[in-house]
């Protein structure tokens, strides 16, 4: 099922590139899924890692995900999918609330995604400087608020032995990028 999810995501994101670069978009979901796999998480969560942006950024919808990968993978993807009709602030607040109140698998998925995004931002900052913030829907201050809020609430409800290593990596990246 993991290989099927990878192929499905690659086809769905075909022709798309990452923000601030010419890198194929699929490199991002692959890194997210690989991070989840390295932690030994479930096959369904790894599949959700590959598929987490499909509903948001491609013509496919949650019913397609459910039909191809089952209701649990669709539930994980749905929990992480932003409602594009809402404002940036509303979408990000929803993600923060989901991090605060969501089950651990949803937290694992969201933080793996946000870490990969932030590591990309860090590289772009080194290469292009502060001009990169112009390519975002919200500038530095709002991005700082959002990422610091994720870092603040991601541990909520988790026991020490349930915290993956990359949560601390995310915290460190937030400090490096936003001071």
C-alpha positions in Angstrom: 0.0 0.0 0.0 2.9 2.4 0.7 4.3 2.1 -2.9 0.7 2.6 -4.2 0.4 5.8 -2.1 3.8 7.1 -3.4 2.8 6.5 -7.0 -0.6 8.0 -6.5 0.9 11.2 -5.0 3.5 11.4 -7.7 0.8 11.3 -10.4 -1.4 13.7 -8.5 1.4 16.3 -8.1 2.9 15.8 -11.5 4.2 19.1 -13.0 4.0 20.9 -9.7 7.1 22.6 -8.1 8.0 23.6 -4.6 7.7 27.3 -3.5 10.8 29.3 -4.1 12.4 26.6 -6.2 12.1 24.4 -9.3 12.2 21.2 -7.2 9.4 18.8 -8.2 6.7 19.0 -5.6 6.7 15.3 -4.9 10.0 15.6 -3.2 8.2 17.1 -0.2 5.6 14.3 0.4 8.3 11.7 -0.1 10.5 13.3 2.7 7.4 13.6 5.0 6.6 9.9 4.4 10.2 8.8 4.9 10.4 10.7 8.2 7.3 8.9 9.4 8.6 5.6 8.2 12.0 6.2 9.9 10.1 6.5 13.2 8.4 3.1 12.6 4.9 4.5 12.3 2.0 2.6 10.8 1.6 1.9 7.1 -1.5 4.0 7.1 0.3 7.0 8.5 3.1 6.6 6.1 0.6 6.5 3.2 -1.0 9.7 4.6 2.4 11.3 4.6 2.6 10.7 0.8 -1.0 11.9 0.3 -1.2 14.8 2.8 -1.3 17.5 0.2 -3.2 15.7 -2.6 -6.7 17.0 -1.6 -5.5 20.5 -1.0 -3.3 20.9 -4.2 -4.7 18.6 -6.9 -8.0 17.7 -8.5 -8.3 14.6 -6.3 -10.7 14.7 -3.3 -11.1 12.8 0.0 -13.4 10.3 -1.7 -10.6 9.3 -4.0 -8.3 8.8 -1.1 -10.9 6.8 0.8 -11.7 4.6 -2.2 -8.0 3.9 -3.0 -6.5 3.7 0.6 -9.4 3.3 3.0 -11.2 5.4 5.6 -8.3 5.6 8.1 -5.8 7.1 5.6 -8.6 9.4 4.4 -9.3 10.5 8.0 -5.6 11.4 8.6 -5.4 13.3 5.3 -8.7 15.1 6.1 -7.4 16.2 9.5 -4.5 17.8 7.8 -6.3 19.3 4.8 -6.9 23.1 4.9 -10.2 24.5 3.7 -9.0 26.9 1.0 -12.1 29.0 1.2 -11.1 30.2 4.6 -8.6 33.1 5.3 -5.0 32.3 6.0 -5.5 33.2 9.6 -8.5 30.9 10.0 -6.7 28.0 8.2 -3.6 28.3 10.4 -5.7 28.6 13.6 -7.5 25.4 12.6 -4.2 23.6 12.2 -3.0 24.9 15.6 -6.3 23.7 17.2 -5.9 20.4 15.5 -2.3 20.1 16.8 -3.6 20.9 20.3 -6.6 18.6 20.3 -5.8 15.9 17.7 -4.7 12.3 18.3 -1.1 11.5 18.2 -1.0 10.2 14.6 -2.5 13.5 13.3 0.2 15.3 15.3 2.9 13.1 13.9 1.7 13.8 10.3 1.3 17.6 10.8 4.7 18.1 12.5 6.5 16.0 9.9 5.0 18.2 7.2 5.7 21.4 9.0 9.3 20.4 9.8 10.0 19.6 6.1 8.5 22.9 5.1 10.5 24.8 7.6 13.8 23.1 6.7 13.1 24.2 3.1 12.4 27.8 4.3 15.7 27.7 6.1 17.6 26.7 3.0 15.8 29.4 1.0 16.7 32.0 3.6 20.4 31.2 3.3 20.3 31.2 -0.5 17.8 34.1 -1.2 17.6 36.1 2.0 14.5 37.7 3.5 12.9 38.3 0.1 11.5 34.8 0.3 8.8 36.0 2.7 7.2 37.8 -0.2 6.3 34.4 -1.7 4.1 33.5 1.3 0.4 34.4 1.9 1.6 35.8 5.3 5.0 37.4 6.1 7.6 36.8 8.7 5.6 37.8 11.8 2.6 35.7 11.0 4.8 32.7 9.9 6.6 33.1 13.2 3.4 33.1 15.2 2.2 30.0 13.3 5.3 27.9 13.6 5.9 28.9 17.3 2.3 27.9 18.0 2.8 24.5 16.4 5.9 24.0 18.5 4.1 25.1 21.7 1.1 22.7 21.3 2.6 19.7 19.5 3.4 17.9 22.8 -0.1 18.4 24.3 -1.5 15.0 25.3 1.7 13.0 24.4 3.6 10.9 26.9 7.4 11.2 26.8 7.8 7.8 25.0 5.3 8.9 22.3 7.3 11.9 21.2 9.3 11.3 18.0 12.8 12.7 17.6 11.7 15.1 14.9 9.5 17.1 17.2 12.6 18.5 18.9 14.2 19.0 15.5 11.1 21.1 14.6 11.6 23.2 17.8 15.2 23.8 17.0 14.3 24.8 13.4 11.7 27.3 14.6 14.4 28.9 16.9 16.9 29.1 14.0 14.5 30.5 11.4 12.5 32.9 13.7 14.9 33.6 16.5 
